[in-house]
């Protein structure tokens, strides 16, 4: 029986989804059976031996769909190995990454039972053209140039380390 991993994500503008698909492809190279689907389509965690959860931080909060997922699947997530990646900073600035780590800590404090085996804050992408109507009205956002702080080499490295933390060590 293959070790099956669910790679699931919440994404408003597609950046987190793109990272999730890359993580899924990297896991498949390690011969994992991978099911990649958005959080909204997940109805059960029954067939999976591990979960990779991706979500963005928006306005200092974990995406609401990810928060609902954590609440809905509390019991199975508390016993499965879960790897968590969060996209946040839109510039490759260490201060932004440190701030995002602090924001993630605050958000995860709302789920004290949740203990991912590994977690990673990653750079995100900002595209002012993809902002909704109300967000485009904010001059600070409207005038900000597009940016992409996703480090694909670091994403590959993180994903390629997942096999060592998601599955139990072989019995001797």
C-alpha positions in Angstrom: 0.0 0.0 0.0 1.4 3.4 -1.0 2.0 6.1 1.5 -0.6 8.7 0.6 -0.2 12.4 1.3 -2.9 15.1 0.9 -1.4 18.4 -0.3 -4.1 21.0 0.3 -4.2 24.8 0.2 -6.1 27.9 0.7 -5.4 30.6 -1.9 -7.0 33.8 -2.8 -5.0 34.8 -5.9 -3.2 31.5 -6.8 0.3 32.0 -5.4 -0.2 29.5 -2.6 -1.8 27.1 -5.0 1.2 27.3 -7.3 3.6 26.4 -4.4 1.3 23.6 -3.3 1.4 22.0 -6.8 5.2 22.3 -6.8 5.4 20.6 -3.4 3.1 17.8 -4.7 5.3 17.3 -7.7 8.4 17.1 -5.5 6.7 14.6 -3.2 5.8 12.4 -6.2 9.4 12.3 -7.2 10.0 10.6 -3.8 7.4 7.9 -4.8 4.6 9.2 -2.6 1.0 8.8 -3.7 -0.2 12.5 -3.7 -3.6 13.9 -3.8 -3.5 17.7 -4.4 -6.7 19.6 -3.9 -8.0 22.9 -2.5 -9.2 22.9 1.1 -12.7 23.6 0.0 -12.8 20.2 -1.8 -11.5 18.1 1.1 -14.3 16.1 2.7 -12.3 13.5 4.6 -8.8 12.8 5.7 -9.5 9.1 6.0 -7.4 7.9 3.1 -4.2 9.8 4.0 -1.2 9.0 6.1 0.0 12.6 6.1 -1.1 16.2 5.2 0.7 19.1 3.7 -1.3 22.3 4.4 -0.5 25.6 2.6 -2.1 28.9 3.4 -1.3 32.6 3.1 -1.2 35.2 5.8 -3.6 38.1 4.9 -3.7 41.2 7.0 -1.9 39.4 9.9 -4.3 36.4 9.8 -4.2 32.9 8.5 -6.6 32.6 5.5 -10.1 31.9 6.9 -10.6 28.8 4.9 -7.4 27.3 6.5 -8.7 28.2 9.9 -12.0 26.5 9.2 -10.1 23.4 7.9 -8.1 23.2 11.2 -11.3 23.4 13.2 -13.3 21.0 11.0 -10.6 18.3 10.9 -9.2 18.8 14.5 -9.3 15.1 15.4 -7.5 13.6 12.4 -5.1 16.5 12.1 -4.1 15.9 15.8 -2.9 12.3 15.0 -1.6 12.7 11.4 1.8 14.2 10.6 1.2 17.6 9.1 3.6 19.9 7.3 2.5 23.5 7.2 3.7 26.2 4.8 2.5 29.7 5.0 3.1 32.4 2.4 3.4 35.9 3.8 6.2 38.4 3.0 6.1 39.9 -0.5 9.7 41.2 -0.3 12.8 39.2 0.5 13.3 41.3 3.7 14.3 39.4 6.8 12.3 41.8 8.9 9.1 40.9 7.0 9.9 37.2 7.5 10.4 37.6 11.2 7.1 39.6 11.4 5.3 36.8 9.5 6.7 34.2 11.9 5.3 36.2 14.8 1.9 36.5 13.1 1.9 32.8 12.4 2.7 32.1 16.1 -0.3 34.2 17.1 -2.6 32.5 14.7 -1.5 29.0 15.7 -2.0 29.9 19.4 -5.7 29.7 18.5 -5.2 26.0 17.8 -3.1 24.8 20.8 -3.7 21.1 19.8 -2.2 21.6 16.4 1.4 20.6 16.2 2.8 20.4 12.7 5.9 18.2 12.3 7.4 21.0 10.3 6.3 24.5 9.4 7.8 27.1 7.0 7.1 30.7 6.3 7.7 31.4 2.6 7.8 34.5 0.5 4.6 35.3 -1.3 3.5 37.3 -4.3 1.8 40.6 -4.6 0.0 41.6 -7.8 -2.0 44.9 -7.6 -3.9 43.8 -10.7 -5.4 40.9 -8.7 -6.7 43.0 -5.8 -10.5 43.2 -5.3 -12.4 46.4 -5.8 -12.2 47.5 -2.2 -8.5 46.8 -1.8 -7.7 48.7 -5.0 -9.3 51.8 -3.3 -6.5 51.8 -0.7 -3.7 54.0 -2.1 -1.0 52.2 -0.2 -1.8 49.0 -2.0 -2.8 50.4 -5.3 0.5 52.2 -5.7 2.7 49.3 -4.5 4.5 47.6 -7.4 4.1 43.9 -8.1 6.5 41.6 -6.4 7.3 37.9 -6.0 9.3 36.8 -3.0 8.8 33.1 -3.5 12.2 31.4 -3.5 11.7 28.3 -5.7 15.0 26.7 -4.7 14.1 27.0 -1.0 10.6 25.6 -1.8 12.2 22.6 -3.5 14.6 22.1 -0.6 11.7 22.2 1.9 9.5 19.9 -0.1 12.4 17.4 -0.7 12.9 17.2 3.1 9.3 16.3 3.7 9.7 12.5 3.2 12.0 12.4 6.3 9.5 14.1 8.5 6.1 12.9 7.2 6.5 9.2 7.4 7.5 7.1 10.4 11.0 5.8 10.6 11.3 2.2 9.4 11.1 -0.5 12.1 14.3 -2.4 12.8 
